[in-house]
Amino acid sequence: MLLTRPVKIFPQQPAAVRMGRVVKLLRHTLVWSLLAVVVLVVGGCGGLNRNMQSTVLSGRDLVAMTDKMAAAIASDTHIAALTARGPIVIVLTPLNNMTNEIIPRSQGDIFLHRVRVLLTAQPSLRSRFVFVLNPQTYKHLLAQQGLARGDLGGQAALLEPGYALQATFYSDTKANGYARSDYYLCTYRLTNIVTGELVWEGTYEVKKAVTASFLE
């Protein structure tokens, strides 16, 4: 004799009950979706420079800035009058960084040395502008070669700079949880070391802005 267990048959639930469960499920899914978006937003706002975006000065700024400064120096009428009497001897000073960004000394030097390279790239310019090492770099060079200043002749043999090329960078930063902007004012000055006269000054201005990105 084959014994079978009784099968309990559940009646089909009313449509209203099924619809209520569907609504509850959708509501539950929506809540978790909103929580996921909140987490993503908070994580995305942790750093404004996302997706390789940045408000710092770039290589493109470096090229545009130094091209402009070198061209302005080479074409300035007052400087032309000075170099007409003979080449002027220039020393570079370290970049004076007044911005909110850290610019290492080695990177800051590029902003001045590229101007120097451009001003000595052509024979017609090399006859007008002569650059010498600053005293600290010159002493370091002698030490590297194992030389003393006296080994190279008297003080009269040393080419003394008459002018200094200086650069000072400023910035105005505005930031909140959603965006950041930086306005940069980069100034270059050619100064007579003996008299303190400001012979020439040029500026480069740029504004950069980024917003928080929620998508990686």
C-alpha angles and dihedrals in degrees: 000000000000113000119204130188116238113256116224111220115209114212116239111266118245117262092246091058092048091049090050091055091049091051091049091050092049091048091051091050092049092052092053091046091054091049090052091052091050091052091048092049093049091047092047094051092053090089126023096200098072130145088033091299118144142166095212122110110276137207088261089057090049093055096043092046098048093042089055094046095047092048091048093050093046093050100040111121095212092052089045089057090052095048091046087074092050140302117310118228114228133189123198120229125205117271113269103221113199095160128108091249126085111241111187116226092249092054094043091055090062091067090061102032093055089057088051092050092050092049092053099038095098130048091234090058096042089060089058104038126046120181126202133188119263113251095257094052091044092053090048090052091052091049091051090054093044092242134136124215090247091059090068100052134270129321090266090069092060115098106230120208118238097188137039126212109212135179130196124184123202131183140190111207127196120181142161136162093289109035146013132203131185126194112199128201111188115188129191123193135188108204132187103237095205100047101022090233115158099230098179140357131188134180139206119197129189137160123209128188136179135179129212111272119216094192122070 
